[in-house]
Amino acid sequence: MIFGKYAAIAGAVAIGAIWPFATGQIGQSLYEQEIENMKSPYLTVETESYDRGYLSSEW
């Protein structure tokens, strides 16, 4: 029983550490999809700068 308790705590800590990275990756993927969907012969859309950090991102 004690091992299960420690495993649950370790799992919660791991999810907490990975969560910002995962949400940043999802957000970047959605952003890139929208840029691809906006392609048109009459319009040019491009990303000049995008910096994704562990807890923040700047466009």
mmCIF file of the C-alpha atoms, coordinates in Angstrom:
data_MODEL
# 
_entry.id   MODEL 
# 
loop_
_atom_site.group_PDB 
_atom_site.id 
_atom_site.type_symbol 
_atom_site.label_atom_id 
_atom_site.label_alt_id 
_atom_site.label_comp_id 
_atom_site.label_asym_id 
_atom_site.label_entity_id 
_atom_site.label_seq_id 
_atom_site.pdbx_PDB_ins_code 
_atom_site.Cartn_x 
_atom_site.Cartn_y 
_atom_site.Cartn_z 
_atom_site.occupancy 
_atom_site.B_iso_or_equiv 
_atom_site.pdbx_formal_charge 
_atom_site.auth_seq_id 
_atom_site.auth_comp_id 
_atom_site.auth_asym_id 
_atom_site.auth_atom_id 
_atom_site.pdbx_PDB_model_num 
ATOM 1  C CA . MET A 1 1  ? 0.000  0.000  0.000   1.00 0.00 ? 1  MET A CA 1 
ATOM 2  C CA . ILE A 1 2  ? 2.811  2.425  0.797   1.00 0.00 ? 2  ILE A CA 1 
ATOM 3  C CA . PHE A 1 3  ? 4.375  1.926  -2.644  1.00 0.00 ? 3  PHE A CA 1 
ATOM 4  C CA . GLY A 1 4  ? 1.078  2.845  -4.327  1.00 0.00 ? 4  GLY A CA 1 
ATOM 5  C CA . LYS A 1 5  ? 0.886  6.077  -2.376  1.00 0.00 ? 5  LYS A CA 1 
ATOM 6  C CA . TYR A 1 6  ? 4.406  7.098  -3.423  1.00 0.00 ? 6  TYR A CA 1 
ATOM 7  C CA . ALA A 1 7  ? 3.714  6.116  -7.029  1.00 0.00 ? 7  ALA A CA 1 
ATOM 8  C CA . ALA A 1 8  ? 0.594  8.288  -7.064  1.00 0.00 ? 8  ALA A CA 1 
ATOM 9  C CA . ILE A 1 9  ? 2.527  11.246 -5.651  1.00 0.00 ? 9  ILE A CA 1 
ATOM 10 C CA . ALA A 1 10 ? 5.346  10.754 -8.167  1.00 0.00 ? 10 ALA A CA 1 
ATOM 11 C CA . GLY A 1 11 ? 2.817  10.558 -11.002 1.00 0.00 ? 11 GLY A CA 1 
ATOM 12 C CA . ALA A 1 12 ? 1.153  13.793 -9.899  1.00 0.00 ? 12 ALA A CA 1 
ATOM 13 C CA . VAL A 1 13 ? 4.513  15.571 -9.716  1.00 0.00 ? 13 VAL A CA 1 
ATOM 14 C CA . ALA A 1 14 ? 5.477  14.271 -13.177 1.00 0.00 ? 14 ALA A CA 1 
ATOM 15 C CA . ILE A 1 15 ? 2.200  15.467 -14.703 1.00 0.00 ? 15 ILE A CA 1 
ATOM 16 C CA . GLY A 1 16 ? 2.643  18.843 -13.015 1.00 0.00 ? 16 GLY A CA 1 
ATOM 17 C CA . ALA A 1 17 ? 6.151  19.179 -14.463 1.00 0.00 ? 17 ALA A CA 1 
ATOM 18 C CA . ILE A 1 18 ? 5.154  18.120 -17.990 1.00 0.00 ? 18 ILE A CA 1 
ATOM 19 C CA . TRP A 1 19 ? 1.865  20.046 -18.204 1.00 0.00 ? 19 TRP A CA 1 
ATOM 20 C CA . PRO A 1 20 ? 3.326  23.472 -19.263 1.00 0.00 ? 20 PRO A CA 1 
ATOM 21 C CA . PHE A 1 21 ? 5.377  21.818 -22.007 1.00 0.00 ? 21 PHE A CA 1 
ATOM 22 C CA . ALA A 1 22 ? 2.393  19.848 -23.301 1.00 0.00 ? 22 ALA A CA 1 
ATOM 23 C CA . THR A 1 23 ? 0.040  22.840 -23.388 1.00 0.00 ? 23 THR A CA 1 
ATOM 24 C CA . GLY A 1 24 ? 2.706  24.964 -25.114 1.00 0.00 ? 24 GLY A CA 1 
ATOM 25 C CA . GLN A 1 25 ? 3.184  22.285 -27.765 1.00 0.00 ? 25 GLN A CA 1 
ATOM 26 C CA . ILE A 1 26 ? -0.574 22.028 -28.348 1.00 0.00 ? 26 ILE A CA 1 
ATOM 27 C CA . GLY A 1 27 ? -0.875 25.815 -28.628 1.00 0.00 ? 27 GLY A CA 1 
ATOM 28 C CA . GLN A 1 28 ? 1.985  26.010 -31.112 1.00 0.00 ? 28 GLN A CA 1 
ATOM 29 C CA . SER A 1 29 ? 0.456  23.246 -33.241 1.00 0.00 ? 29 SER A CA 1 
ATOM 30 C CA . LEU A 1 30 ? -2.914 25.014 -33.324 1.00 0.00 ? 30 LEU A CA 1 
ATOM 31 C CA . TYR A 1 31 ? -1.234 28.301 -34.262 1.00 0.00 ? 31 TYR A CA 1 
ATOM 32 C CA . GLU A 1 32 ? 0.694  26.681 -37.113 1.00 0.00 ? 32 GLU A CA 1 
ATOM 33 C CA . GLN A 1 33 ? -2.474 24.976 -38.389 1.00 0.00 ? 33 GLN A CA 1 
ATOM 34 C CA . GLU A 1 34 ? -4.296 28.308 -38.522 1.00 0.00 ? 34 GLU A CA 1 
ATOM 35 C CA . ILE A 1 35 ? -1.421 29.884 -40.450 1.00 0.00 ? 35 ILE A CA 1 
ATOM 36 C CA . GLU A 1 36 ? -1.591 27.005 -42.957 1.00 0.00 ? 36 GLU A CA 1 
ATOM 37 C CA . ASN A 1 37 ? -5.382 27.411 -43.284 1.00 0.00 ? 37 ASN A CA 1 
ATOM 38 C CA . MET A 1 38 ? -5.000 31.113 -44.131 1.00 0.00 ? 38 MET A CA 1 
ATOM 39 C CA . LYS A 1 39 ? -2.961 30.493 -47.280 1.00 0.00 ? 39 LYS A CA 1 
ATOM 40 C CA . SER A 1 40 ? -4.409 32.322 -50.249 1.00 0.00 ? 40 SER A CA 1 
ATOM 41 C CA . PRO A 1 41 ? -3.047 33.607 -53.556 1.00 0.00 ? 41 PRO A CA 1 
ATOM 42 C CA . TYR A 1 42 ? -4.154 37.097 -52.484 1.00 0.00 ? 42 TYR A CA 1 
ATOM 43 C CA . LEU A 1 43 ? -2.826 37.075 -48.945 1.00 0.00 ? 43 LEU A CA 1 
ATOM 44 C CA . THR A 1 44 ? 0.552  36.317 -47.368 1.00 0.00 ? 44 THR A CA 1 
ATOM 45 C CA . VAL A 1 45 ? 0.666  35.354 -43.708 1.00 0.00 ? 45 VAL A CA 1 
ATOM 46 C CA . GLU A 1 46 ? 3.926  34.499 -42.022 1.00 0.00 ? 46 GLU A CA 1 
ATOM 47 C CA . THR A 1 47 ? 5.318  34.285 -38.531 1.00 0.00 ? 47 THR A CA 1 
ATOM 48 C CA . GLU A 1 48 ? 8.127  36.745 -37.979 1.00 0.00 ? 48 GLU A CA 1 
ATOM 49 C CA . SER A 1 49 ? 9.040  35.482 -34.544 1.00 0.00 ? 49 SER A CA 1 
ATOM 50 C CA . TYR A 1 50 ? 7.806  32.824 -32.149 1.00 0.00 ? 50 TYR A CA 1 
ATOM 51 C CA . ASP A 1 51 ? 9.613  31.902 -28.967 1.00 0.00 ? 51 ASP A CA 1 
ATOM 52 C CA . ARG A 1 52 ? 8.134  29.126 -26.855 1.00 0.00 ? 52 ARG A CA 1 
ATOM 53 C CA . GLY A 1 53 ? 9.615  28.704 -23.420 1.00 0.00 ? 53 GLY A CA 1 
ATOM 54 C CA . TYR A 1 54 ? 8.774  26.303 -20.620 1.00 0.00 ? 54 TYR A CA 1 
ATOM 55 C CA . LEU A 1 55 ? 6.221  28.562 -18.900 1.00 0.00 ? 55 LEU A CA 1 
ATOM 56 C CA . SER A 1 56 ? 5.671  31.259 -21.516 1.00 0.00 ? 56 SER A CA 1 
ATOM 57 C CA . SER A 1 57 ? 5.611  32.039 -25.214 1.00 0.00 ? 57 SER A CA 1 
ATOM 58 C CA . GLU A 1 58 ? 6.061  35.255 -27.163 1.00 0.00 ? 58 GLU A CA 1 
ATOM 59 C CA . TRP A 1 59 ? 4.749  35.903 -30.685 1.00 0.00 ? 59 TRP A CA 1 
# 
